[in-house]
Amino acid sequence: MYLWQGAAPREAACLGFWFNFGTFAAGTYWLYISIHIFGAAPIWLALFIMAALVAIMGLYHAALGYAVARWLPKDGMLRWLVGMPAAWLLIEWWRGWFLSGFSWLSLGYSQTDTGLAHLAPVIGVYGLSAILLVSAGALVALTQSRKRALPLVVLIAPWLAAVALSHIEWTREAGKPVTVAVIQGAIPQDLKWQESNRDTTLQLYRKLTRQTLGAALIVWPEAAAPDYDYNLTDYLRGIYSEAHAHGSSLVLGVLHASVEDDAPMKFYNSVLAMSDSVNWYSKNHLVPFSEFFPVPGFIRSWLRLKNLPSEDFTRGGGDQPPLPAAGLKLAMTICYEDAYGSSQRKVLREADTLVNVTNDAWFGHSTARHQHFQIARMRAIEAERYMVRAANDGISAVIGPHGEVVDRAPEFKQSVLRATIVPRMGLPPYVFVGNWLVVIAATLGFGIAARRRNL
């Protein structure tokens, strides 16, 4: 924001591009691990995909820089405290959903361990981003203007608001404590799908599950069983019989195959809940170039020729009810679906607990697992509910309704995590309103600032 002062549109666009290019090159370097090391793509292809992603992210900020220089006042409080923060927030929100979206590294996630996190149930992660952006604008104003009172108020006010809201409980306990157990198989990604390891992996999950029998809810990670459900019928029936005999309900990451009439078989990345009834949740927000391939037919043929992943999963429905298990109503997410907080607003009208199953082994020992865990904690804060998080490798944990880590498993080790949670009901303001209040305010703010420039 400071560097944009006095910059012409072309220069501002260039500054914006390189700022975001550097941010995402540093913040998503681990894509190389998943694409080349585990995805078996050639080095040139992995580097090309990474460069393309960070360049696209750079273009977002190039557009932002151009807009700031072209349409906002050249200086003044309206520019620093309204126009620039509003424009930046709109870009951050836009990239979070446009063309399936990539909301990674949103600014608000940086506040999971600060006092501003108390505002997340009210304004969500984008509201926290807005506060940070307005605060950054206030710092610029302090360097550019002799009028210091308003910038100082803007810097201090959010922290006072957070203190005032820190004692408010937006949700309420809605049942007795429930014991949960998380199974972490810690299967290395380069071994997970080898046919020779299939039975060993299944035996491991059976053994670890037997250690937890008696817990009300037992959760496996994403695609924990390395096969499709139609090949696992007897295995799953046996696991369920043992669990049911001990009063345990199961929530298992299982790949699901479905045939409808004479249509081709469809494949889903799913979660199977086996309690008093059997229910499925299938992943809705699929990962481009991993779970589906938005490419022309000739490129798909080339991927097959090179023995690279090329087949699509099918999206689950966008309006799936909570999964019933262990007397709870579970709002499910699979993998990075938990990065899209507003998509869970509807299910939270009924759900009393969050569950995320994932497999961050795709990213090795990189920082990706910590970034993803921070996102999960933000979802728990926004919804003010417990989250049970099962990761094959990464960070398995139980997160409290204020983002606190109740307990977590040791990383990269086969383990069983036991904890107790309490179901909670109620709608915090953010769950009720979503991102629209913040987005509309940002749109109006940018419009007012731009109009002032043109008067």
N, C-alpha and C positions, 0 to 999 in steps of 0.2 A: 504493500500500500504506500509505503514511504517512497519507494523507487518510482512509482507511477506519478509522483508529483512533477508536473511540468513536462511529462513525456508526451510526444506526439503519438497519434493512434498507432502508427506502424511500430514505433519503438515500444509502446506499451504492450502491444500484441506479442512482440518478440520476448519481452521480459516475462510476460505471463506464460508463454509456451515453455521457456526453459525452467521457470520455477516449478511447474507441475511435472515436466519431464523428469527433473531431478527428484522431486518428491516421490513419484511412482517408481522410478528406477531403483531408488533406495528402499522403498516400502514394499515392493512386490518382486524383488530379485529372486525369491524362492520359486517363482513360476518355472525357472530353468530346471529346478530339481524335478518337478512333476512332469514337465514336458519332455525333457531329454533323458534324465536318469531313469525315471520310472515309466514314462510314457513311450520310451524307445524312439522318439523322433530324432532325426539327424540334428547335429549341432546347429547347422545353418537354419533349419526350420524353427528350432526352439528360439534361437536369437531373433529370427524374423518376427515370430509371434510376439515375443516380449517387446521388441522395438515398436511393433505396430500398436500394442496396447498403450505403452507409455507415450507414444506420439499422439494417439487419440486423446489421452488425458491432457497432454500438453495443448492440443487444439482447443479443448474446452476453456483453458485459461487464456489462450491467445484471444479467443472471442471475448472473454471477460475484460482483458486489458484494453482491447480496442473499444469496447462499449464504454468503459470508464473514461478513456481519453476523449472519445468522440461525443458523448452525450451528457456527461455529468459536468457540473460547475467546476471550474479550475481549482477552486479552493473554497474554504468556508465549512461551517459545521454541517450544512446539509450534505456536502460531499463526503466528509469524513465519518460522520455518525449515522448517516442514513443511506446515501446513494451507493457508496462502495460496499458496505456490509450487505446491503440488500442484493446487489448484483452478484456478489460472490456466493451468497446463500442460494440464490436461484440456480446458479450453475452447479453447485454441490448437490442440490436436490434433483436437478435435471439428470445428471449423470447417474444418479441412484436408481433410475427406472428406464431411461431411454434405451431402446434396443436391448431389452432384458435387464439393463442396469448393472452398474458396478459401484456399489456404495462404500467399498473399502476405503479406509483412511479418512472418513468424514471427521471433521475437526472435533465434534462433540464427544467422540469416544475418548478423547484425552482426559475427560473429567470424571471417569468412573471412580477415582480415588480422591476426589476433592469435594469440598463442601457444595459446589455447584451441582453435584449429582442429586441433591435433594430436589432440584427443579425438574429432573427428568420425568417424573410421573405427571408433571403438569404440561411441559412443552416438548418432551421427547428429545432425541439426539440432535435433530435439526434446530430445535430451539436453543440447545446448548451451543451449537455452532454459531447461531446468530449472536448470542451473548459474547462469545469470543471475538467474533468479527467486529462487533460494535466497540468492544474494548480495544481491539487493535486500532480501529479508527480513532478512538479517543487518545491513544498514545501518539498517533501521527498528529492529531490536533494540538497536543501539548508541545510538539516540536515546531509547529507551523503558525501558532496563533498566540497572542498575548492573553486571550480570554481563556482562563484555565478552570473557572468554576464548573462549567457544564461538563467538560471532559472528566474532571475528577469525580463529579456526581455519577456519571455514567460508569466509571470504573468501579465505584464502591457499591452502588445500588444493588446489582445482582447478588453480591455476597450477603448483603443484609436481608434480601428477599429469601435467599436460601436458608439463612438462620431462622427466619420467621416460619418457614414451611417445614423445617426439619423435624418437628414433633407431630406433624399431621400424618395419620395413617389413612390412606385412601382406600385400602381394602381391609377386610375383616376375616378372622379365622372362621372357617366354615366346616369344621369337622375335627375329629380326634387326630392325634399324631399318627403318622403312617411310617413304618420302617421300609427303607428302600435299600437295594443292593445294586451296584453298578459293576458289570463284568468288563474288564479291560484285557483283551487278548494279547495286545502288543505284537501282532503278527507283522513282520517287516513287509513293506509294500512289494518288494521284488519277489517275495515268497508267497504272498497271499493267494494268488490265482493260479499257482502251479498245480496241475492235476495231482502230482505226487504228494502234495501237502494237504489235499482236501480232507482225507479221513483223519489225519493228525489234528487239523484245526477243529474239526467237529468234535473229536474226543476231548480236546482241551476245553472247549466251551461247555461240554457236558460236565466235565470234572469241576470246573470253576462254579458252574451253576449249582451243583450238588452241595458245594460248600456254603451256599447262601440260602438253601431251602428253609423256609420258615419266615423269611422276609416277605412282607406283604407284596412288594413290587420288585421284580428283578428286571434289569434293563441291559440289553446287549447293544453294542455299537452298530453303526451303519454297515449294512451288507456283511454282518459278522460271519454268517454261514456262507462259505464260498461256493454256492451253487444256487440254482433256481428252485423255487418251492416245490415244483412237481417232482423233483428228484429227491426231495427231503421229507416226503410224507411220513414215512415210518419213524424217521429220526425225530421230527417235530412232535409227532404223537407221543413218543416215549418221553421226551423232555416235558411235555405238558402233563402227562399222567403223573410223573414224579412230583412236579411242582404243585399240581392240584391237590395231591394227597397230603401235602404239607401246608396247604392254605396260601400258597404263593401264586401271584399272577405274573405273567411274562409279557415283556415288550421287546421284540426281537427285530433287529435289522436283517431283512431277508429280501432277496431279489424275487419279484413276483412275475409270473407269466400268466397271461389271460387269453382265452380263446372265446370269441363271441360269434356264434353261428358258423358261417363258412369264411369269416374274415381271417386274414393272417394273424398269427400269434403276436400279441403285444407284450412288451417287457417294461416293467416298472421298477424303480428304486423305491422300496417300500419298507414299512414297519408293520409287523404282525403282532397284534395284541391278543393274547389268549388268557381270558379270565373266566367269568361266568358265561361269556359268549366269545366268539371269534370275530375280530374286526381288523380291517386293513386301513392304513394311511399310505398314500403314494405321493412321492415328491412332486410338487407342482412347479417349483422354480428350478429348472434344470440348468446345468453349467454348459455354456457354449463350448464346442470343441472338446468336450469331455463326455457329456451325456447326450448331447445331440450336436449334429454337424450341419450348420447352415451354409452348405457349399453346393456348387453345381455337381451334376452327376459325374462328370469326367474327373473332378478332383476326388470324389468319393471312390471312384474306381481306382485311381492312383493310390489312395490310402490303403485299399484292400491289397493291391499288388505289392505294396511295400510292407504288408503285414502290420499296418498301423490301425489303431481304433477308428472305426468308420460307421458303426451302427448306432441308431438312435434309441434311447429310451422314450417311452410315452409319458407325457405329462399327466400327473394326477389332477383331479378336479380342483377348481379354485375355491370351492365352498364345501370342504370336507368337515364333518362334525368332529368334536373331540373324541378321542379314543377312551372308552370305559375300561378301567383296569384297577383292581385293588380298591374299589369304592371311590376312585378318583376319576375326574374327567380331564384328560390330558390334551393340552394344545401341543401338537407335534410339529417339529421341524427336522429336516434331514440336511446335514452338512451346512452349507452357507445360506440356506433358507433363513436362518436366524438373523441374517444381515438386513432383512426387510421387515422391520418392526411393524409398520402400518398394515402389512398383509395379515397380521394375526388379530386385528382389532375385533373382527366379527366373532371369531371362535372364542375370544376371551369373555364374551357375554355369558358363556356356559362353562368354560374350562376353569378349573381351580388350581392347576399345576402346569408348568412348562416342562417339556422334555425335548432335548436335542440329542440326536445320535449323529456321529460324524466319524470321519477317518482322516485325520490330519497326517497320517503316515506318508501321504503323497508328497509332503514337503520336508521330509527328513527331520533333522535337528535344527531347522531354521527358526526364525522368529515368527513364522506364519501362525504357529499354534498359539503363541501369546496374543497376537492380534485377534485371532478368532475367539479366544477365550474372553478377551475384553469386550468384544461385541456381544457375546452371550450374557455377560454380566450386565451390560446396558439393557438388554431385553428384560431381564429379571427386574431391574430397577423401574423401567417404564411401566411394566405390568403389575409391579409390586406383588409378585408371586414367587414361590420357590421354583427353581429350575434344576432338573436332574439331567446331567450331561454325561453321556457315555461315548468315549472316544476309543477306537481301536488302538491308536497311538496318537499322542498329543496331550491333551489335558482332560481327564475325566474328573468330574467334581459334582458336588451339590452346592448350589448357590442360593443364598437367602434372598428374601424379598426386597432388600435394600442393596443388593449387589455384593454382600459379604460372602466370602468363601467359607461355607460351613465345614467342608472337608474336601480333600482332593487326593487322588491316587498318585503314587510315585510315577514319574514319566518313564516311558519306554520299558516298562516292566509288566509282566503278567501279574495281575492283582485283582482283588475284590475290594470295593469300597462300600462301606456300610454307613448309613446315616438315617436320621429321622426328619421328616418334613411334616408340615401342617397345610392342608388345603386352605386356600384363601379365595374369597369372592369379592366382587365389587369392581367398579370401573374408575380408575384414576382419570383425571381430566384428559390426559393425552390419549388414552385408549378410547375415550368417548368422542374426541374431536379429531384426532389424527394430526397429520402434518398441515392440514389446510389453513388453519389459523395463521401459522408462521409463514406459509407460502404466500397467502393473500396479503399479509402485512408487508412482506418483502416486495411483492409486485407493486403495491401502492407506493411504498417508499422509493423504489427506483423510478416509478413514473413521476412522482412529485419532484424528485431531484432533477430528472431529465427535463421536465417542463420548465423548471426554474432556469436551467442553462439556456433554454431557447426563448425566454421572455425578452 
